[in-house]
Amino acid sequence: MIPRLMTAPASIDEVKRVNVRYHDLAAAAYDLKWGIGYGQLGRRQVAGKLSRALGGGSSRFERGLEVGAGTGYFTLNLLRAGVIGEAVATDISPGMLSTLEASAEELGLEVEAVRAEAGELPFPDASFDLVFGHAVLHHLPNLGEAFAEFARVLCPGGTLAFCGEPSRYGDRLAALPKRAALLAAPAWRRLLGAPPRRHQEELVSDGAKGHGRLPHELELTEEQLLEWVVDVHAFSPGDLDRHARGAGLESVRVSGQELTASWFGWANRTLEGTAEPEQLPGLWYHWAHRGYLTLQRLDRALLEPRLPAAVFYNLLVSARKPG
């Protein structure tokens, strides 16, 4: 078992600080790490996730707000797909927003990027007909405040949709391939001829002190250490339903997505995190990406229609503001 390397953040301010630091460090290589693209495949994936969260079909939204937009995976692909006409993207990480703005400029897209916290959105009431996000709710220390803000800035009749949130049970299952991959990493790197990622001992946070040390080949960078503690929630379907209804939203829908694909993806991303990314062969990335997409299709066709939402790694929630 991998030793606990860092203590969990002790306060709301610490949660925010750790999340800013981690996402600033991760921003430059984030799209490569997660296989994010803005071509036809990326547009199809993002539009498909949003459609699944909403219960199927396609919709068009004139003005959308993404909370915790990161490098722009959802916002930029939804703009390119024509699902939203005008986009505002928020995040607490300047590094992520800088990467998003650079990608938007490269793609010829207009996006208003705003550094803001989810619980203190700097927008007037009823400003957006879609508030959405991807893999962000589990980073937020005060979900009650956040959902109240989502509801406040939604127009009457507006839609809320969040995808990619870890389920409590699915998150526990995902820890197994992560740990197994860390233990297998030295042999995997030798097989691919990839050198280990360079480390600097001074990068290890003070939070790691007193929790023991990993063997040399398993020592992690500051970014990798922080990745273990930036997630402050894992949800049951009922948790997301209660938060949405508690904010006065209706027509709440929670569904599950990805099981075998998440195990496969987490194992591969953990392996990749131990090696210098530019030294990994292109064939590896091609195989890992194709394998993930194949298992994603398997999950969608065979498992998602038959198993309860709670067993999947990702939860999707959608709701509507009355009026």
N, C-alpha and C positions, 0 to 999 in steps of 0.2 A: 504494500500500500504506500502511496506517495505521502510523505510527511506534510503536515499542515505548515505552509511556509509563511503565511502572513495572517495577522489577526483581522477579523472582519471590521469594517469601519464602525467606530463607536458612536457616531452622531450623524445627524442629517448633513451638517456642514462637511464632515469628513467624507460621507458618501459622495457628495458633489465634487469635492476636491479630488478624490481618487478617480472618479469617472472622467473629469476633465483631463487629468494627467494621462490616464491610460489611452483615451481616445486621441489626444494630441500626439502621443507616441505612435499610435497605430495608424494614423491618417494616411501617411505617404504610401504604405504598402497594403492598405485595407482592401482595395478593390481586387488586387492580385490574390491576397490571402483567401478571400471569400468567393472568388470566381465571378466577380461582378462585371457585367458588360452592359453596353447601351445599344447593342445591335438588335436584330430581330428576335434572337433567343431571349435576351434580357427583357424586351418589351412584352413578349409572350408570357414569360414567367411572372412578371409583376402584375400584368393585367389579369392573369389567371388567378393569382393569389387574392387580389382584391375582389374579383368576381366570386371566388369561393367563399370569402368572408361574408359577402352580401347575400349569399344563398343562390348564386347563379345569375346568368344573364349579363348584359353589359349596360353601363350607365355612362352619362357624360356630366361632368361637374364643371361649372364655370370658374369657380375660385376655390382652390384647395390649400389647406395648411398642413404641412407635415411637421410633426413634433419629433425631435430627436432624429433629424434627417440624415445625420452622418455624412457620407460622401455623396449622397444623392441617389442611391439605388432606386428607391421608389419614385421620388419626385421627377427625376430626369426621364425615367422610362415611361411614366404615366403621361408626361408632357409629349414625348415622342409618339406615344400610342394614341394621342388625341383624347385620352380619358379625362384630363383636366385642361382647362383653357388658360388659367393663370395660376401661378404657384408661389407660395411663400414657404420657405424652409427655415426651421429653427433648430438650434442645437446649443449646448453649453460649451462645446469644444471649438475654440477658434481654429484649430488645426483641421478638423473635419469640415468646417464651413469654407475654409480656404481651398481645400481640395474640391469641394462641391462647386465652388465658383469657377475654378479652373476648368473642370469638366464641362460645366454649362457653357462657358465661353468657347471651348473647343467644339462643342456640338451645335453652337449657334442658338442656344436657348436662353430665354430671359427668366431668371429666378431671383426673387428678393430673398436674400439670406440674412437672417436676424439672429444674433446671439441672445438666447432667452431661456429661462427655466420653464418647465412644463407647468408648474404651479403659479407662475406669474407671467402670463402671456401679455405682451404689450400691444394688444389690439382691442378695438372697440367691440362692444356686444354685437352679436349677429353679423359677423364679418365674413364668414365662410360657409359654403354649402357642403363642404367635405372637410373633416378633420381626420387625419390618418397618421399611421406610423408603422414601422417595421422593427421588431426586436428592440423596443425602447421601454415599454412599461416596466419590465423587470429591473431597470436601472433606477427607477424613480422612488425616492425615499418616502414621499407622502402622496399616495395614490388618491386619497379623498380630495385633496386640494387640486390635483391634476385633473381628475375627471370633472370637477366643478368648473374648472377653467375651460375644458373642452366644450362642455355644454353651454357655457356663457358665450363663447365666440361663434358657436354654430347659429346659423339662421334658423328660424322656425321651419320645421320640416327637413332640416339638414341631416346629413349622414355622418356617423362616426364609424371608423373601421381601423382596427389594429391587427396586424398579422405577425407571425413568428415569435410569439411569446412562449417561454418554456413552461411546460406543465410540470407539476410537482413530481409526479411519478415518472414521467419521461425524462426529467432532468437527472433523477437518480440512476436510471438506466444508462444515460449518456455518459455518466462518470466512469463506467466500466471500460468502454473502448478508449477513453482518454488515458486512463492509467495504464492500460495494456500497451497503448501506443508509445507512451513515454519509456516503458521498460524495453520495448522492442526497438527503440529508435537507433541505438548504436549499430545493431546488426543491419537495420534497414539502410542507414547511411553508407555502411561499407558495401552493401549490395549495389547501391546506385553510384558509388564513388563520389559522394557528396560530403564536403567537410562540415563539421559542426558549426553552428552559428557562433560568431565571435561574442565574447562576454567581456564585461568590465565589472570587476568585483564591486566597485563603488556604486554601481547602479542598483544594487540590492537594497531595497527599502529598509529603514529602521524597523519597520513592522515585522520583518522576517527574523530579527534577532531573538534568540531564546527559543526558537522552534526547531533547532537542529539543522543539519545540512544534508543536502542530497549528495550522492556520489558525484564525482567530477563530471561524468558524462551526462548527468541529468540536471546540472545547474542551469538555471533559467535567467533570462534577461529581466530587466525591470518590467518591460511590457508584458512578458509572460507571467510574471509573478502577480501583477495587478489584474490580469485577466481572471485569476482565480477568485477575486474578491469584489469585482465591480457589479456582479449580479446580486441584487439584494432581495429578489423575490423569485419564487416559482409558484405557479398558480394551479388551482383546481378550476374546472369550468365554472363552478359556483362562485368562486372568488370574483372572476371577471363579470359575471352576471350581476352580482351584488353591487360592485362599484359603478357599473353603468346605470342600474336602476336607482342607486343612491344619489346620482347626479340628476335625476329627473328624466332620464332617457327611457324610451319605450322600444318595443319590437326588438328586444335584445336577442342575439343569436350567437352561440359559442360552438365552434366545431374544432376538430383535430386534424393535424396534417403531419405527415412524415414519421416513420418508425424505423424501418430498415435503412432508409436513406440517411437518417440522422446519425445512426451508429456508424455507418460507413464514412460519412462526411467528417464527423468529429475525430475518428481515428486518423484519417488522412491529414486533417488540418493540424492535429497535434504532432504528427510526424514531421510535417513541413516546417513547423515552428522551431524544430531543433536543428535545422540545417540552414546554410546560407541559401536564400531563395534563388539567387541568380546562378547557383551552381547545380541546381536540380535539372535533370534533362526534361526537355519539352514533352517527351513521350509520357513521362510520369503525370504531368498536369493533364494531358489529354485523356489518359486512362482514368485518372481519379474523377475528372469532370464527367466523362461518359458513364462511368459506373454509378455516380451519384444520380444522374438523370434517369438511368435505367431503373434504379431502385425507387426513385421518386414516382415513376410511372407504375411500378408494381404496387407501391403503397396506395396510390390513388385509385387503381382499378380493383384491387383485391381486399385491402385492409381498411381503408378509410370508410367505405360504405358499411362495413360490418362490425367494427370494433368501437367501443365508447371513446369519446374525445379524450378522456383523461389519460389513456395509455400512450398517446402520441407525444412526440417531443414538442411539437409546435401547437399552440392554440391560437385561434382566430376569433375575434369578437367584433360584432357590428351592432349598431343601434341607431335609433332615429330620435331627433328632437321633436317633441309634440308641436303641432301647429301647421 
